[in-house]
């Protein structure tokens, strides 16, 4: 069998000329259709195992097209709370395909997030200054592919880490001096973290810190010349009445009544917490004296419990549900919360 090379060549020439005509037409309209009305409508994609020259040439093309972009495109994006972009409008501050999300900003401080990362002080067993920062991980990248499954159409997405070493971000709280959070002087005090106020709860140990978003600290007593058997508190906008039923040197029996009149009573050990009528009641101190016929207890009443344990996930609520994708590490004078995904 013989091939007609001339005929094949002629066909090839026709195709080549057709392709050249289309190419010349596109070149005459450049940067259309890639940039229209000042808005970019193009994506530069190269393979993960591609020659380094492909990446370099892709960057050149993207930078050249970027010179024609005058609008933002893509529609509006609404955000809530305090935000800060991880990119800038300058050509060397943009996040491109296959870029790590920390390519432009590797960390954030109170300069970028003045409310969320505001400096504060903690008045516990000592007075300590508290500073906060966020370090952006290098493992999360902007990619283009079929996600979340191979049956889906390709989309732009951010790959996320799944281990402590490949965290999305590391939120760090630093005390300027050693603080004993287990001290009675620290329990019940306010600690401001990432734009929210928390109360240090009873039960805090050298390895686990209990925090409450809404909490009140009270001291109740029975007997003596000026007994205070009950008091009213407001937790998370709801009113409750606390009554000390009895106390020993190791525990206190507490009754909680809500605004509907429903009542529940439990005995709580010192440095422990129990859910009573919908609120968490912690006992940091309890005592009983037969000589003076007095019983006394110091209680912290709160809601929205958070448990931070060294080398473990963050846990929330009275049932201590795990917050997926978190890991906490504590060091002397410093605590780090790592968000994995």
C-alpha positions in Angstrom: 0.0 0.0 0.0 1.3 3.4 -0.9 0.5 6.7 0.7 -0.2 9.8 -1.4 2.0 12.2 0.4 1.2 15.0 -1.9 -2.5 14.7 -1.3 -1.9 14.4 2.4 0.4 17.4 2.3 -2.2 19.4 0.4 -4.9 18.5 3.0 -2.4 19.5 5.7 -1.7 22.8 4.0 -5.4 23.5 3.8 -5.8 22.8 7.5 -2.7 24.9 8.3 -4.0 27.8 6.3 -7.4 27.6 8.0 -5.7 27.5 11.4 -3.5 30.5 10.4 -6.6 32.5 9.3 -8.3 31.8 12.6 -5.1 32.6 14.5 -4.6 35.9 12.6 -8.2 36.9 13.3 -7.7 36.2 17.0 -4.4 38.1 17.0 -6.1 41.1 15.4 -8.7 41.2 18.1 -6.3 40.6 21.0 -6.8 40.7 24.0 -10.3 39.5 23.0 -11.8 37.1 23.8 -9.6 36.7 26.9 -10.3 40.2 28.3 -13.6 41.8 27.5 -14.6 45.3 28.6 -11.7 45.3 31.0 -12.7 42.1 32.7 -10.6 39.0 32.5 -12.3 35.8 31.1 -9.4 33.4 30.9 -7.6 30.8 33.0 -4.0 29.7 32.4 -3.6 26.0 33.2 -0.5 23.8 33.0 0.1 20.2 34.2 1.5 19.3 37.6 4.4 17.5 35.9 4.8 20.0 33.0 8.1 21.4 31.9 9.1 24.4 34.0 9.1 26.5 30.8 5.3 25.9 30.6 4.9 27.6 34.0 7.2 30.4 33.0 5.4 31.1 29.7 2.0 30.8 31.4 3.1 33.5 33.9 4.2 35.8 31.0 0.8 35.3 29.2 -1.1 36.0 32.4 0.9 39.1 33.2 0.4 40.5 29.7 -3.3 39.9 29.8 -3.4 41.4 33.3 -2.3 44.7 31.7 -5.6 44.9 29.9 -7.8 44.2 32.9 -9.4 47.4 34.3 -12.5 45.8 36.0 -12.9 43.2 38.7 -15.5 40.9 37.1 -16.9 37.8 38.8 -19.8 39.6 40.5 -20.0 40.8 44.1 -18.9 38.7 47.1 -20.5 39.5 50.5 -18.6 38.9 53.7 -19.5 39.4 57.3 -17.3 40.3 60.3 -13.7 41.4 60.0 -11.9 40.3 56.9 -8.6 40.8 55.2 -7.6 39.7 51.6 -4.7 37.4 51.2 -3.8 39.2 47.9 -3.2 42.7 46.6 -4.1 44.5 43.4 -0.5 44.9 42.3 0.9 42.5 39.7 3.3 40.8 42.2 0.6 40.5 44.9 -1.9 38.3 43.0 -2.7 34.7 43.7 -2.3 32.7 40.6 -3.3 29.1 39.7 -1.2 26.6 41.6 -0.2 29.3 44.1 0.0 28.6 47.8 -2.5 30.8 49.7 0.4 32.2 51.7 2.3 33.4 48.7 1.4 37.0 49.3 0.6 37.2 53.1 2.3 34.6 55.2 0.9 35.9 58.5 -1.6 38.4 59.9 -1.5 40.6 63.1 -3.5 43.3 64.6 -2.3 45.6 61.8 -4.5 43.6 59.4 -7.2 42.5 61.8 -7.4 45.1 64.5 -10.5 43.7 66.2 -9.9 39.9 65.8 -6.3 40.1 66.7 -6.4 43.0 69.2 -3.9 43.1 72.0 -5.4 42.6 75.5 -4.5 41.9 79.1 -5.5 39.1 81.5 -6.0 39.8 85.1 -5.6 36.5 86.9 -3.0 35.3 89.3 -0.7 37.8 87.5 -1.4 40.6 85.1 -0.2 39.5 81.6 -0.3 41.1 78.2 -1.9 38.9 75.5 -0.9 39.2 71.8 -2.4 37.2 68.9 -1.4 36.3 65.4 -2.4 34.0 62.5 0.1 32.2 60.4 -1.1 31.0 57.0 0.0 27.5 56.0 1.9 26.8 52.9 0.3 23.5 51.9 -3.1 24.9 50.8 -3.0 25.8 47.1 -5.3 27.2 44.4 -5.9 24.4 41.9 -8.1 23.6 38.9 -9.6 20.1 38.6 -12.5 17.8 39.1 -13.7 18.2 42.6 -15.1 16.9 44.9 -15.2 13.7 42.7 -13.9 12.7 39.3 -17.4 12.8 38.0 -17.8 16.5 38.6 -16.9 19.3 36.1 -13.5 20.9 36.7 -13.6 23.9 39.0 -11.2 26.3 40.7 -10.7 25.1 44.3 -8.4 25.4 47.3 -6.7 22.2 48.4 -6.7 21.8 52.1 -4.3 20.0 54.4 -5.3 17.0 56.5 -2.5 16.8 59.1 -1.1 19.2 61.7 1.9 19.7 59.5 -0.2 20.8 56.6 -2.5 23.2 58.4 -4.6 25.9 56.7 -3.8 28.4 59.4 -2.2 28.5 62.9 -3.8 30.9 65.4 -1.4 31.7 68.2 -2.1 33.3 71.6 1.0 34.5 73.5 1.2 35.7 77.1 4.2 37.9 78.0 4.7 36.0 81.2 3.8 32.7 82.8 0.1 32.5 83.8 -1.4 30.0 86.2 -4.9 29.5 84.7 -5.6 26.8 87.3 -5.3 29.4 90.1 -8.5 30.5 92.0 -7.5 34.1 91.1 -7.7 33.1 87.3 -10.9 31.1 87.4 -13.8 33.3 86.5 -11.7 36.0 84.9 -12.2 37.3 81.4 -9.8 36.2 78.6 -10.2 38.0 75.2 -9.4 35.7 72.3 -9.9 36.4 68.6 -12.5 39.1 69.0 -14.6 37.4 71.7 -14.6 37.4 75.5 -14.4 34.2 77.4 -14.5 33.3 81.1 -11.9 30.8 82.5 -13.9 28.0 83.9 -13.4 25.7 86.9 -11.9 22.4 86.1 -9.0 23.9 84.2 -5.8 21.9 84.6 -2.2 22.1 83.5 -3.2 20.4 80.2 -6.8 21.4 79.7 -8.3 24.9 79.6 -12.1 25.4 80.0 -13.6 28.6 78.6 -17.2 29.9 78.5 -18.6 32.5 76.2 -21.1 33.7 78.7 -20.4 33.2 82.4 -20.9 34.7 85.9 -19.0 33.9 89.1 -20.8 33.9 92.4 -20.2 32.9 96.0 -23.1 31.4 98.0 -23.2 30.5 101.7 -25.3 28.9 104.4 -25.3 29.7 108.1 -23.2 32.4 109.7 -24.3 35.9 110.4 -24.8 37.0 106.8 -25.8 34.0 104.7 -26.3 34.3 101.0 -28.0 31.0 100.0 -29.2 32.1 96.5 -28.7 34.7 93.8 -29.9 35.6 90.3 -27.7 35.4 87.3 -28.0 36.1 83.5 -26.3 33.7 81.2 -26.6 34.1 77.4 -29.5 36.5 77.8 -31.5 34.1 80.0 -32.2 34.6 83.7 -31.6 31.9 86.3 -31.7 31.6 90.1 -28.9 29.7 91.9 -29.4 28.2 95.3 -26.8 26.5 97.5 -28.4 23.4 99.0 -25.3 22.2 100.8 -21.5 22.1 100.7 -18.6 20.0 102.0 -14.9 20.4 101.6 -15.0 18.5 98.3 -18.3 19.3 96.6 -21.4 21.5 96.5 -25.0 20.7 95.9 -26.6 23.4 93.7 -30.1 24.0 92.6 -30.8 26.0 89.4 -34.2 27.4 88.5 -34.9 28.9 85.0 -37.3 31.7 84.1 -40.2 29.2 83.6 -39.9 27.9 87.1 -38.3 24.6 86.1 -35.8 23.4 88.7 -32.9 20.9 88.7 -30.5 20.0 91.5 -27.0 18.3 91.3 -24.0 17.7 93.4 -20.8 19.0 91.7 -17.2 18.2 92.9 -14.6 20.9 93.3 -12.9 21.7 90.0 -15.6 19.9 88.1 -18.5 21.0 86.0 -22.1 19.7 85.6 -25.0 20.7 83.3 -27.9 21.8 85.6 -31.2 23.1 84.1 -29.5 24.0 80.8 -26.4 25.8 82.1 -22.9 24.6 83.0 -22.2 25.0 86.7 -18.5 24.8 87.9 -17.4 24.6 91.5 -13.9 26.2 92.1 -14.2 26.2 95.9 -16.3 24.5 98.6 -16.0 24.3 102.4 -18.0 23.3 105.5 -17.2 24.3 109.1 -18.9 22.6 112.0 -17.4 25.1 114.4 -19.2 28.0 112.8 -22.1 26.0 111.2 -21.4 27.5 107.8 -21.2 26.0 104.3 -19.8 28.0 101.4 -19.1 27.5 97.6 -17.8 29.6 94.8 -19.5 28.8 91.5 -19.1 29.8 87.8 -22.3 29.6 85.8 -21.9 29.7 82.0 -22.9 28.4 78.6 -21.1 27.5 75.3 -18.3 25.6 76.9 -15.0 25.2 75.0 -12.4 22.7 76.1 -8.8 23.2 74.9 -6.5 20.3 75.6 -2.8 20.0 74.7 -2.2 17.9 71.6 -5.9 17.3 71.1 -8.8 18.6 69.1 -10.9 21.6 70.3 -14.1 20.4 72.0 -17.3 22.4 72.5 -20.6 22.1 74.4 -21.5 20.2 77.5 -21.1 17.0 75.6 -17.6 18.1 74.4 -18.2 17.5 70.7 -15.0 17.6 68.6 -14.5 20.5 66.2 -13.3 18.6 63.1 -10.0 19.7 61.6 -8.5 21.4 64.7 -5.5 20.6 66.8 -4.2 22.5 69.9 -0.7 22.8 71.2 0.3 24.6 74.4 3.7 25.7 75.4 4.9 27.8 78.4 3.6 31.3 77.9 2.0 30.3 74.5 -0.9 28.4 73.1 -1.5 27.5 69.5 -4.7 26.4 67.8 -4.1 24.8 64.4 -7.0 24.6 61.9 -6.4 21.7 59.5 -9.4 22.0 57.3 
